[in-house]
Amino acid sequence: MDQLLSRFLHYLSFHTRSNANSPLCPSSPGQRQFALALQRELQAMGLSQVILDENGYLTACLPGNQPGAPAIGLIAHMDTADFEAERVNPQLIENYQGGDICLGKGDEVLSTREHPCLKRYLGQDLITTDGTTLLGADDKAGIAEIITAVARLRTDPVSRRGDLWLGFTPDEEIGRGADLFPLARFPARWAYTVDGGEVGELEYENFNAASATVRFTGNNVHPGTAKDQLINSQTLAARFHAAMPPEQTPEATDGYQGFFHLAQMSGTVEQSELHYLIRDFDDEGFAARKALLAERVAALQIAAPGARIDLAMRDSYRNMKQQIAPHMHIVELARAAMQAVEVTPKIKPIRGGTDGARLSFMGLPCPNLFTGGHNFHGKHEFIPLQSMEKAVQTLVALVHLSAKYQD
């Protein structure tokens, strides 16, 4: 596991936080620097067709040696989430013996009370943050696992495989990872994103997703002479959100339950905005949520005739289940690969989205596999090295099993 660890720690040194306010692709310069380093690494390994395009998408191929075997793909993203990610200083806790873990030199703690999953990793080697940044296992662990699996496949003289295509994408965390994915140079019949959580996660369902902005325009008048004239848009915004169903929020839902999430708000007396994320696994439930939001806007407009209330909604991604259901053999191959390396599959829906969701609708069926990490997108992120090793073993087994698949 030494090469896997050193590869992962090297990747963490690149600052690849994506920037939703940038129109560029990739949206941050660190992603291109990381892509260039990965390109050099893949070329040094002897892979073929290593291409880094102007948009920051990196693809490569490990040629197969089994005639007629299907070509498959492995995909991970290079960017990290919207949380402090500069100068990541990982800690390696070898042979973890239980108890709370002090992060860095401050008072930040990874506690077993708040994170009881730690108790499952006694005796293992944990990679944590120093309490000031995220770690970046989402998804640099996925990249390290994919490339380590490729390195092992290359040196295995009896390994039978079809062509294995690799794809590393920018800007997944801001919802753009599949926007410019070069499918024309990625001739895999199906693929897997390696972008999941704890060991065993296997996902082929995700939310239907939309974003909505409710804009309130009032009338600003000097408060000393405001009677019967002033319309405070902030009051209307607060009134609107207070009427939204509190049991349908992220903090009150799990499993297959959808939600409305107030992600951002801003305002003055004259104009205010509420920005919502709308999520639901079911197509009918998704449509009903969008209809409910529109009905609430219309109702408040009637109740506040002097104001103006506008609603703008935009679909983001759809549940990939409908695209993968006709190709369930790719889920069964992943399940069998896990079982072959003594990993118990945990099939569950993604309460979010991946590049694979959009790629599935673009014609490349693409379930999601575990990386082994926990607590993504924050300072309590950690990943056991042994979980990463199980991910590598799963990928190697998956390539072998896929080579035997016949229609």
BABAMAR-640622 format. One record per residue (C-alpha): y, z, x; residue in one letter. Coordinates in Angstrom, 2 decimals, always signed. Layout:
# residues N
<Y: Y; Z: Z; X: X; aa: a>
...
***
This chain:
# residues 407
<Y: +0.00; Z: +0.00; X: +0.00; aa: m>
<Y: +2.31; Z: +0.16; X: +3.01; aa: d>
<Y: +3.38; Z: -3.48; X: +2.68; aa: q>
<Y: +3.98; Z: -3.05; X: -1.03; aa: l>
<Y: +6.16; Z: +0.00; X: -0.39; aa: l>
<Y: +8.17; Z: -1.54; X: +2.44; aa: s>
<Y: +8.72; Z: -4.72; X: +0.44; aa: r>
<Y: +9.95; Z: -2.75; X: -2.58; aa: f>
<Y: +12.27; Z: -0.51; X: -0.55; aa: l>
<Y: +13.76; Z: -3.58; X: +1.14; aa: h>
<Y: +14.48; Z: -5.18; X: -2.23; aa: y>
<Y: +16.26; Z: -2.02; X: -3.40; aa: l>
<Y: +18.84; Z: -2.50; X: -0.65; aa: s>
<Y: +20.33; Z: -5.50; X: -2.47; aa: f>
<Y: +23.11; Z: -4.75; X: -4.94; aa: h>
<Y: +22.21; Z: -6.96; X: -7.92; aa: t>
<Y: +23.91; Z: -5.37; X: -10.93; aa: r>
<Y: +24.70; Z: -8.18; X: -13.36; aa: s>
<Y: +28.16; Z: -8.56; X: -14.89; aa: n>
<Y: +28.46; Z: -9.41; X: -18.58; aa: a>
<Y: +32.16; Z: -10.20; X: -18.14; aa: n>
<Y: +31.52; Z: -12.96; X: -15.64; aa: s>
<Y: +30.98; Z: -16.54; X: -16.89; aa: p>
<Y: +29.15; Z: -17.46; X: -13.68; aa: l>
<Y: +25.39; Z: -17.77; X: -13.19; aa: c>
<Y: +24.32; Z: -15.68; X: -11.46; aa: p>
<Y: +26.96; Z: -13.32; X: -12.75; aa: s>
<Y: +27.21; Z: -11.29; X: -9.52; aa: s>
<Y: +27.12; Z: -12.39; X: -5.85; aa: p>
<Y: +24.43; Z: -9.87; X: -4.88; aa: g>
<Y: +21.90; Z: -11.67; X: -7.04; aa: q>
<Y: +22.32; Z: -14.88; X: -5.05; aa: r>
<Y: +22.04; Z: -12.97; X: -1.78; aa: q>
<Y: +18.80; Z: -11.43; X: -3.02; aa: f>
<Y: +17.52; Z: -14.82; X: -4.19; aa: a>
<Y: +18.22; Z: -16.32; X: -0.76; aa: l>
<Y: +16.24; Z: -13.52; X: +0.91; aa: a>
<Y: +13.35; Z: -14.06; X: -1.50; aa: l>
<Y: +13.49; Z: -17.80; X: -0.88; aa: q>
<Y: +13.14; Z: -17.24; X: +2.88; aa: r>
<Y: +10.26; Z: -14.83; X: +2.30; aa: e>
<Y: +8.35; Z: -17.24; X: +0.08; aa: l>
<Y: +8.88; Z: -20.08; X: +2.54; aa: q>
<Y: +7.62; Z: -17.91; X: +5.40; aa: a>
<Y: +4.50; Z: -17.15; X: +3.35; aa: m>
<Y: +3.76; Z: -20.86; X: +3.15; aa: g>
<Y: +4.28; Z: -21.36; X: -0.57; aa: l>
<Y: +5.06; Z: -24.84; X: -1.80; aa: s>
<Y: +7.94; Z: -26.20; X: -3.87; aa: q>
<Y: +10.18; Z: -23.21; X: -3.12; aa: v>
<Y: +13.42; Z: -24.10; X: -4.91; aa: i>
<Y: +16.55; Z: -22.03; X: -5.41; aa: l>
<Y: +18.93; Z: -23.92; X: -7.67; aa: d>
<Y: +22.69; Z: -23.72; X: -8.16; aa: e>
<Y: +22.25; Z: -21.28; X: -11.06; aa: n>
<Y: +20.27; Z: -18.74; X: -9.03; aa: g>
<Y: +16.81; Z: -19.46; X: -10.44; aa: y>
<Y: +14.09; Z: -19.29; X: -7.79; aa: l>
<Y: +10.71; Z: -20.94; X: -8.34; aa: t>
<Y: +7.70; Z: -21.50; X: -6.10; aa: a>
<Y: +4.02; Z: -22.39; X: -6.28; aa: c>
<Y: +0.85; Z: -21.00; X: -4.74; aa: l>
<Y: -1.39; Z: -24.08; X: -4.99; aa: p>
<Y: -4.73; Z: -23.59; X: -6.66; aa: g>
<Y: -8.17; Z: -24.33; X: -5.26; aa: n>
<Y: -10.14; Z: -24.56; X: -8.52; aa: q>
<Y: -10.07; Z: -28.08; X: -9.99; aa: p>
<Y: -9.35; Z: -28.04; X: -13.70; aa: g>
<Y: -8.19; Z: -24.43; X: -13.77; aa: a>
<Y: -5.06; Z: -23.85; X: -15.86; aa: p>
<Y: -1.74; Z: -23.32; X: -14.10; aa: a>
<Y: -0.17; Z: -19.98; X: -15.03; aa: i>
<Y: +3.13; Z: -18.30; X: -14.19; aa: g>
<Y: +4.44; Z: -14.88; X: -13.19; aa: l>
<Y: +8.11; Z: -14.10; X: -13.86; aa: i>
<Y: +10.46; Z: -11.22; X: -13.01; aa: a>
<Y: +14.23; Z: -10.77; X: -12.95; aa: h>
<Y: +16.45; Z: -10.05; X: -9.98; aa: m>
<Y: +19.35; Z: -8.24; X: -11.62; aa: d>
<Y: +19.67; Z: -4.56; X: -12.47; aa: t>
<Y: +21.21; Z: -2.94; X: -15.54; aa: a>
<Y: +24.74; Z: -1.85; X: -16.33; aa: d>
<Y: +24.60; Z: +1.42; X: -14.38; aa: f>
<Y: +25.72; Z: +2.31; X: -10.87; aa: e>
<Y: +23.52; Z: +0.28; X: -8.51; aa: a>
<Y: +25.41; Z: +0.04; X: -5.23; aa: e>
<Y: +23.95; Z: +1.75; X: -2.16; aa: r>
<Y: +20.68; Z: +2.75; X: -3.81; aa: v>
<Y: +19.17; Z: +5.52; X: -1.70; aa: n>
<Y: +15.53; Z: +5.94; X: -2.80; aa: p>
<Y: +13.52; Z: +9.09; X: -2.16; aa: q>
<Y: +9.77; Z: +9.03; X: -1.47; aa: l>
<Y: +7.99; Z: +12.13; X: -2.75; aa: i>
<Y: +4.58; Z: +11.95; X: -1.09; aa: e>
<Y: +1.60; Z: +13.71; X: -2.65; aa: n>
<Y: +3.64; Z: +15.11; X: -5.55; aa: y>
<Y: +2.40; Z: +18.63; X: -6.33; aa: q>
<Y: +4.21; Z: +19.20; X: -9.60; aa: g>
<Y: +7.42; Z: +20.92; X: -10.61; aa: g>
<Y: +10.99; Z: +19.68; X: -10.77; aa: d>
<Y: +12.23; Z: +17.18; X: -8.18; aa: i>
<Y: +15.68; Z: +17.64; X: -6.63; aa: c>
<Y: +17.46; Z: +14.31; X: -6.42; aa: l>
<Y: +19.55; Z: +13.96; X: -3.28; aa: g>
<Y: +21.81; Z: +16.73; X: -2.06; aa: k>
<Y: +23.48; Z: +17.49; X: -5.39; aa: g>
<Y: +22.34; Z: +19.46; X: -8.40; aa: d>
<Y: +20.74; Z: +16.51; X: -10.23; aa: e>
<Y: +17.09; Z: +17.22; X: -11.06; aa: v>
<Y: +14.14; Z: +15.20; X: -12.33; aa: l>
<Y: +12.65; Z: +17.94; X: -14.47; aa: s>
<Y: +9.19; Z: +18.23; X: -15.99; aa: t>
<Y: +10.76; Z: +19.68; X: -19.14; aa: r>
<Y: +12.81; Z: +16.56; X: -19.81; aa: e>
<Y: +10.24; Z: +14.20; X: -18.29; aa: h>
<Y: +6.77; Z: +15.63; X: -19.01; aa: p>
<Y: +5.17; Z: +12.34; X: -17.91; aa: c>
<Y: +5.62; Z: +13.62; X: -14.34; aa: l>
<Y: +2.59; Z: +15.84; X: -14.85; aa: k>
<Y: +0.38; Z: +12.75; X: -15.00; aa: r>
<Y: +1.17; Z: +11.88; X: -11.39; aa: y>
<Y: +0.00; Z: +14.91; X: -9.46; aa: l>
<Y: -1.15; Z: +13.89; X: -5.99; aa: g>
<Y: +0.61; Z: +10.53; X: -6.17; aa: q>
<Y: +3.61; Z: +9.19; X: -4.26; aa: d>
<Y: +6.76; Z: +8.96; X: -6.37; aa: l>
<Y: +9.79; Z: +6.85; X: -5.59; aa: i>
<Y: +12.94; Z: +8.30; X: -7.17; aa: t>
<Y: +16.70; Z: +7.89; X: -6.99; aa: t>
<Y: +19.04; Z: +10.28; X: -5.21; aa: d>
<Y: +20.67; Z: +11.13; X: -8.53; aa: g>
<Y: +23.73; Z: +8.90; X: -8.10; aa: t>
<Y: +22.40; Z: +5.42; X: -8.97; aa: t>
<Y: +19.57; Z: +3.79; X: -10.82; aa: l>
<Y: +16.54; Z: +2.85; X: -8.74; aa: l>
<Y: +16.08; Z: -0.81; X: -9.62; aa: g>
<Y: +12.35; Z: -0.78; X: -10.33; aa: a>
<Y: +13.46; Z: -2.77; X: -13.38; aa: d>
<Y: +12.69; Z: -5.33; X: -12.15; aa: d>
<Y: +12.44; Z: -5.27; X: -8.37; aa: k>
<Y: +9.11; Z: -3.50; X: -8.76; aa: a>
<Y: +7.91; Z: -6.54; X: -10.70; aa: g>
<Y: +9.08; Z: -8.87; X: -7.94; aa: i>
<Y: +7.45; Z: -6.75; X: -5.22; aa: a>
<Y: +4.20; Z: -6.62; X: -7.17; aa: e>
<Y: +4.12; Z: -10.37; X: -7.79; aa: i>
<Y: +4.80; Z: -11.28; X: -4.16; aa: i>
<Y: +2.31; Z: -8.70; X: -2.89; aa: t>
<Y: -0.33; Z: -10.12; X: -5.24; aa: a>
<Y: +0.42; Z: -13.63; X: -3.94; aa: v>
<Y: +0.08; Z: -12.41; X: -0.35; aa: a>
<Y: -3.37; Z: -11.02; X: -1.12; aa: r>
<Y: -4.48; Z: -14.12; X: -2.98; aa: l>
<Y: -3.47; Z: -16.34; X: -0.03; aa: r>
<Y: -5.63; Z: -14.41; X: +2.43; aa: t>
<Y: -8.71; Z: -14.14; X: +0.19; aa: d>
<Y: -11.13; Z: -16.88; X: +1.33; aa: p>
<Y: -13.30; Z: -16.64; X: -1.80; aa: v>
<Y: -10.49; Z: -16.41; X: -4.31; aa: s>
<Y: -10.74; Z: -19.08; X: -7.00; aa: r>
<Y: -7.52; Z: -19.88; X: -8.79; aa: r>
<Y: -5.45; Z: -22.51; X: -10.49; aa: g>
<Y: -1.86; Z: -23.25; X: -9.51; aa: d>
<Y: +0.19; Z: -20.05; X: -9.67; aa: l>
<Y: +3.89; Z: -20.53; X: -10.40; aa: w>
<Y: +6.47; Z: -17.87; X: -9.62; aa: l>
<Y: +9.85; Z: -17.59; X: -11.32; aa: g>
<Y: +12.60; Z: -15.12; X: -10.43; aa: f>
<Y: +15.56; Z: -15.15; X: -12.79; aa: t>
<Y: +19.16; Z: -13.85; X: -12.75; aa: p>
<Y: +21.02; Z: -11.99; X: -15.48; aa: d>
<Y: +18.14; Z: -10.82; X: -17.68; aa: e>
<Y: +19.87; Z: -7.49; X: -18.27; aa: e>
<Y: +22.84; Z: -9.20; X: -19.92; aa: i>
<Y: +20.66; Z: -11.43; X: -22.08; aa: g>
<Y: +21.04; Z: -14.67; X: -20.12; aa: r>
<Y: +17.85; Z: -14.70; X: -18.07; aa: g>
<Y: +16.28; Z: -17.62; X: -19.91; aa: a>
<Y: +19.48; Z: -19.58; X: -20.54; aa: d>
<Y: +18.99; Z: -22.03; X: -17.68; aa: l>
<Y: +15.34; Z: -21.42; X: -16.81; aa: f>
<Y: +14.05; Z: -24.61; X: -15.12; aa: p>
<Y: +11.01; Z: -25.34; X: -17.26; aa: l>
<Y: +10.87; Z: -28.91; X: -15.95; aa: a>
<Y: +9.84; Z: -27.63; X: -12.52; aa: r>
<Y: +7.66; Z: -24.79; X: -13.84; aa: f>
<Y: +4.54; Z: -26.55; X: -15.21; aa: p>
<Y: +2.59; Z: -23.44; X: -16.17; aa: a>
<Y: +0.57; Z: -23.53; X: -19.40; aa: r>
<Y: +1.45; Z: -19.91; X: -20.04; aa: w>
<Y: +3.11; Z: -17.09; X: -18.09; aa: a>
<Y: +3.63; Z: -13.35; X: -17.95; aa: y>
<Y: +6.80; Z: -11.39; X: -17.31; aa: t>
<Y: +6.11; Z: -8.39; X: -15.08; aa: v>
<Y: +8.87; Z: -6.24; X: -16.53; aa: d>
<Y: +7.21; Z: -3.40; X: -18.47; aa: g>
<Y: +6.98; Z: +0.34; X: -18.06; aa: g>
<Y: +4.12; Z: +2.71; X: -17.37; aa: e>
<Y: +0.64; Z: +1.69; X: -16.25; aa: v>
<Y: -1.28; Z: -0.27; X: -18.87; aa: g>
<Y: +1.61; Z: -1.52; X: -20.99; aa: e>
<Y: +0.86; Z: -4.93; X: -22.47; aa: l>
<Y: +3.37; Z: -6.32; X: -24.92; aa: e>
<Y: +3.54; Z: -9.48; X: -26.98; aa: y>
<Y: +5.85; Z: -8.30; X: -29.77; aa: e>
<Y: +9.55; Z: -7.58; X: -29.48; aa: n>
<Y: +12.56; Z: -7.06; X: -31.70; aa: f>
<Y: +14.39; Z: -9.76; X: -33.55; aa: n>
<Y: +17.90; Z: -9.16; X: -32.26; aa: a>
<Y: +21.45; Z: -9.91; X: -33.30; aa: a>
<Y: +24.89; Z: -8.62; X: -32.41; aa: s>
<Y: +27.68; Z: -8.02; X: -34.89; aa: a>
<Y: +31.39; Z: -7.35; X: -34.59; aa: t>
<Y: +33.29; Z: -5.82; X: -37.49; aa: v>
<Y: +37.04; Z: -6.25; X: -37.03; aa: r>
<Y: +39.52; Z: -4.16; X: -39.06; aa: f>
<Y: +43.15; Z: -5.28; X: -39.30; aa: t>
<Y: +45.54; Z: -2.76; X: -40.82; aa: g>
<Y: +49.30; Z: -2.38; X: -41.02; aa: n>
<Y: +51.24; Z: -0.31; X: -38.52; aa: n>
<Y: +54.36; Z: +1.43; X: -39.88; aa: v>
<Y: +56.37; Z: +4.27; X: -38.35; aa: h>
<Y: +54.53; Z: +7.41; X: -39.47; aa: p>
<Y: +57.77; Z: +8.96; X: -40.69; aa: g>
<Y: +58.13; Z: +6.28; X: -43.35; aa: t>
<Y: +54.49; Z: +5.32; X: -43.73; aa: a>
<Y: +53.75; Z: +6.52; X: -47.27; aa: k>
<Y: +52.02; Z: +3.79; X: -49.31; aa: d>
<Y: +52.56; Z: +1.27; X: -46.50; aa: q>
<Y: +50.60; Z: +2.24; X: -43.41; aa: l>
<Y: +46.95; Z: +1.11; X: -43.24; aa: i>
<Y: +45.23; Z: +2.68; X: -40.25; aa: n>
<Y: +42.47; Z: +0.35; X: -39.04; aa: s>
<Y: +40.87; Z: +3.20; X: -37.10; aa: q>
<Y: +40.45; Z: +5.20; X: -40.30; aa: t>
<Y: +38.78; Z: +2.21; X: -41.93; aa: l>
<Y: +36.47; Z: +1.78; X: -38.94; aa: a>
<Y: +35.48; Z: +5.43; X: -39.02; aa: a>
<Y: +34.93; Z: +5.23; X: -42.78; aa: r>
<Y: +32.76; Z: +2.15; X: -42.35; aa: f>
<Y: +30.53; Z: +3.64; X: -39.67; aa: h>
<Y: +30.20; Z: +6.97; X: -41.47; aa: a>
<Y: +28.71; Z: +5.06; X: -44.41; aa: a>
<Y: +26.03; Z: +3.39; X: -42.26; aa: m>
<Y: +22.51; Z: +4.86; X: -42.72; aa: p>
<Y: +22.10; Z: +7.63; X: -40.09; aa: p>
<Y: +18.31; Z: +7.45; X: -40.27; aa: e>
<Y: +18.46; Z: +3.84; X: -39.04; aa: q>
<Y: +19.82; Z: +4.40; X: -35.54; aa: t>
<Y: +18.02; Z: +4.20; X: -32.16; aa: p>
<Y: +17.92; Z: +7.97; X: -31.81; aa: e>
<Y: +16.19; Z: +8.33; X: -35.18; aa: a>
<Y: +13.60; Z: +5.53; X: -34.92; aa: t>
<Y: +10.57; Z: +4.49; X: -32.90; aa: d>
<Y: +7.48; Z: +2.29; X: -33.08; aa: g>
<Y: +8.03; Z: -0.62; X: -35.43; aa: y>
<Y: +11.17; Z: +0.83; X: -37.01; aa: q>
<Y: +14.35; Z: -1.20; X: -36.66; aa: g>
<Y: +17.92; Z: +0.06; X: -36.36; aa: f>
<Y: +21.67; Z: -0.48; X: -36.28; aa: f>
<Y: +23.21; Z: +0.63; X: -32.99; aa: h>
<Y: +26.94; Z: +1.17; X: -32.60; aa: l>
<Y: +27.17; Z: +0.03; X: -28.99; aa: a>
<Y: +30.96; Z: -0.08; X: -28.54; aa: q>
<Y: +34.14; Z: +0.73; X: -30.42; aa: m>
<Y: +37.84; Z: +0.26; X: -29.77; aa: s>
<Y: +40.98; Z: +0.53; X: -31.80; aa: g>
<Y: +44.63; Z: +1.04; X: -32.52; aa: t>
<Y: +46.40; Z: +1.63; X: -35.80; aa: v>
<Y: +46.85; Z: -2.11; X: -36.23; aa: e>
<Y: +43.39; Z: -3.35; X: -35.22; aa: q>
<Y: +39.98; Z: -1.84; X: -34.49; aa: s>
<Y: +36.53; Z: -3.21; X: -33.70; aa: e>
<Y: +32.99; Z: -1.91; X: -34.04; aa: l>
<Y: +30.25; Z: -3.68; X: -32.10; aa: h>
<Y: +26.72; Z: -3.28; X: -33.44; aa: y>
<Y: +23.29; Z: -4.26; X: -32.20; aa: l>
<Y: +20.89; Z: -5.15; X: -35.02; aa: i>
<Y: +17.15; Z: -4.88; X: -34.34; aa: r>
<Y: +14.02; Z: -5.36; X: -36.48; aa: d>
<Y: +10.47; Z: -6.56; X: -35.78; aa: f>
<Y: +9.97; Z: -8.10; X: -39.21; aa: d>
<Y: +11.74; Z: -11.35; X: -40.15; aa: d>
<Y: +12.45; Z: -10.16; X: -43.69; aa: e>
<Y: +13.67; Z: -6.79; X: -42.47; aa: g>
<Y: +15.89; Z: -8.52; X: -39.92; aa: f>
<Y: +17.48; Z: -10.68; X: -42.62; aa: a>
<Y: +17.90; Z: -7.65; X: -44.86; aa: a>
<Y: +19.75; Z: -5.74; X: -42.14; aa: r>
<Y: +22.21; Z: -8.57; X: -41.61; aa: k>
<Y: +22.69; Z: -8.83; X: -45.36; aa: a>
<Y: +23.31; Z: -5.07; X: -45.63; aa: l>
<Y: +26.02; Z: -5.22; X: -42.98; aa: l>
<Y: +27.70; Z: -8.11; X: -44.79; aa: a>
<Y: +27.52; Z: -6.21; X: -48.10; aa: e>
<Y: +29.11; Z: -3.12; X: -46.53; aa: r>
<Y: +31.96; Z: -5.21; X: -45.15; aa: v>
<Y: +32.56; Z: -6.84; X: -48.54; aa: a>
<Y: +32.48; Z: -3.50; X: -50.34; aa: a>
<Y: +35.03; Z: -1.90; X: -48.02; aa: l>
<Y: +37.27; Z: -4.96; X: -48.28; aa: q>
<Y: +37.37; Z: -4.45; X: -52.05; aa: i>
<Y: +38.09; Z: -0.74; X: -51.58; aa: a>
<Y: +40.90; Z: -1.44; X: -49.07; aa: a>
<Y: +42.69; Z: -4.52; X: -50.45; aa: p>
<Y: +45.67; Z: -4.28; X: -48.13; aa: g>
<Y: +43.52; Z: -4.51; X: -45.02; aa: a>
<Y: +41.58; Z: -7.40; X: -43.56; aa: r>
<Y: +37.95; Z: -6.86; X: -42.56; aa: i>
<Y: +36.08; Z: -9.62; X: -40.75; aa: d>
<Y: +32.42; Z: -9.81; X: -39.73; aa: l>
<Y: +30.98; Z: -12.01; X: -36.98; aa: a>
<Y: +27.23; Z: -12.02; X: -36.29; aa: m>
<Y: +25.20; Z: -13.85; X: -33.66; aa: r>
<Y: +21.42; Z: -13.97; X: -33.21; aa: d>
<Y: +20.26; Z: -13.08; X: -29.69; aa: s>
<Y: +16.48; Z: -13.46; X: -29.56; aa: y>
<Y: +13.45; Z: -13.45; X: -31.85; aa: r>
<Y: +10.09; Z: -11.72; X: -31.99; aa: n>
<Y: +7.79; Z: -13.66; X: -29.67; aa: m>
<Y: +4.68; Z: -12.64; X: -31.60; aa: k>
<Y: +4.86; Z: -15.74; X: -33.78; aa: q>
<Y: +4.82; Z: -17.93; X: -30.66; aa: q>
<Y: +2.03; Z: -16.04; X: -28.89; aa: i>
<Y: -0.25; Z: -15.53; X: -31.90; aa: a>
<Y: -1.69; Z: -19.10; X: -31.61; aa: p>
<Y: -2.52; Z: -18.35; X: -27.96; aa: h>
<Y: -4.03; Z: -14.88; X: -28.10; aa: m>
<Y: -6.40; Z: -15.70; X: -25.25; aa: h>
<Y: -3.52; Z: -15.01; X: -22.86; aa: i>
<Y: -3.24; Z: -11.46; X: -24.20; aa: v>
<Y: -7.02; Z: -11.01; X: -23.98; aa: e>
<Y: -7.00; Z: -12.25; X: -20.37; aa: l>
<Y: -4.38; Z: -9.62; X: -19.51; aa: a>
<Y: -6.36; Z: -6.94; X: -21.28; aa: r>
<Y: -9.53; Z: -7.93; X: -19.40; aa: a>
<Y: -7.67; Z: -7.97; X: -16.06; aa: a>
<Y: -6.49; Z: -4.42; X: -16.60; aa: m>
<Y: -9.95; Z: -3.23; X: -17.54; aa: q>
<Y: -11.38; Z: -4.93; X: -14.45; aa: a>
<Y: -9.25; Z: -2.68; X: -12.22; aa: v>
<Y: -9.83; Z: +0.47; X: -14.32; aa: e>
<Y: -6.50; Z: +0.42; X: -16.15; aa: v>
<Y: -6.53; Z: +1.31; X: -19.85; aa: t>
<Y: -4.50; Z: -1.30; X: -21.77; aa: p>
<Y: -1.72; Z: +0.11; X: -23.95; aa: k>
<Y: -0.74; Z: -2.66; X: -26.35; aa: i>
<Y: +2.58; Z: -1.82; X: -27.96; aa: k>
<Y: +5.73; Z: -3.54; X: -29.20; aa: p>
<Y: +8.77; Z: -3.85; X: -26.95; aa: i>
<Y: +11.70; Z: -2.02; X: -28.48; aa: r>
<Y: +13.98; Z: -4.51; X: -26.76; aa: g>
<Y: +13.66; Z: -8.00; X: -25.36; aa: g>
<Y: +12.54; Z: -9.80; X: -22.23; aa: t>
<Y: +13.01; Z: -13.22; X: -20.73; aa: d>
<Y: +9.51; Z: -13.86; X: -22.05; aa: g>
<Y: +10.66; Z: -13.63; X: -25.66; aa: a>
<Y: +13.07; Z: -16.54; X: -25.31; aa: r>
<Y: +10.75; Z: -18.47; X: -23.00; aa: l>
<Y: +8.03; Z: -18.22; X: -25.64; aa: s>
<Y: +10.34; Z: -19.99; X: -28.09; aa: f>
<Y: +11.12; Z: -22.58; X: -25.41; aa: m>
<Y: +7.44; Z: -23.51; X: -25.29; aa: g>
<Y: +6.12; Z: -21.19; X: -22.57; aa: l>
<Y: +4.08; Z: -18.36; X: -24.20; aa: p>
<Y: +4.91; Z: -15.29; X: -22.16; aa: c>
<Y: +3.67; Z: -11.72; X: -22.85; aa: p>
<Y: +4.93; Z: -8.78; X: -20.80; aa: n>
<Y: +2.96; Z: -6.67; X: -18.29; aa: l>
<Y: +3.61; Z: -3.22; X: -16.84; aa: f>
<Y: +5.33; Z: -2.49; X: -13.53; aa: t>
<Y: +4.54; Z: +1.24; X: -13.60; aa: g>
<Y: +8.10; Z: +2.54; X: -13.81; aa: g>
<Y: +9.77; Z: +5.18; X: -15.98; aa: h>
<Y: +13.31; Z: +5.95; X: -17.19; aa: n>
<Y: +14.78; Z: +2.53; X: -16.48; aa: f>
<Y: +18.56; Z: +1.98; X: -16.44; aa: h>
<Y: +19.54; Z: +5.44; X: -15.25; aa: g>
<Y: +19.63; Z: +8.00; X: -12.45; aa: k>
<Y: +16.29; Z: +9.54; X: -13.50; aa: h>
<Y: +14.38; Z: +6.31; X: -12.94; aa: e>
<Y: +11.20; Z: +6.67; X: -10.89; aa: f>
<Y: +7.98; Z: +4.81; X: -10.17; aa: i>
<Y: +4.66; Z: +5.99; X: -8.67; aa: p>
<Y: +3.50; Z: +3.85; X: -5.77; aa: l>
<Y: -0.07; Z: +4.05; X: -7.07; aa: q>
<Y: +1.09; Z: +2.54; X: -10.37; aa: s>
<Y: +2.64; Z: -0.35; X: -8.48; aa: m>
<Y: -0.66; Z: -0.85; X: -6.66; aa: e>
<Y: -2.48; Z: -1.00; X: -10.00; aa: k>
<Y: -0.01; Z: -3.67; X: -11.12; aa: a>
<Y: -0.81; Z: -5.73; X: -8.02; aa: v>
<Y: -4.54; Z: -5.37; X: -8.62; aa: q>
<Y: -4.06; Z: -6.38; X: -12.26; aa: t>
<Y: -2.17; Z: -9.53; X: -11.27; aa: l>
<Y: -4.85; Z: -10.54; X: -8.77; aa: v>
<Y: -7.57; Z: -10.00; X: -11.37; aa: a>
<Y: -5.54; Z: -11.92; X: -13.95; aa: l>
<Y: -5.27; Z: -14.95; X: -11.67; aa: v>
<Y: -9.04; Z: -14.89; X: -11.07; aa: h>
<Y: -9.88; Z: -14.56; X: -14.76; aa: l>
<Y: -7.41; Z: -17.26; X: -15.80; aa: s>
<Y: -9.08; Z: -19.71; X: -13.42; aa: a>
<Y: -12.27; Z: -19.37; X: -15.48; aa: k>
<Y: -10.58; Z: -20.03; X: -18.82; aa: y>
<Y: -11.55; Z: -23.18; X: -20.67; aa: q>
<Y: -10.12; Z: -24.44; X: -23.95; aa: d>
***
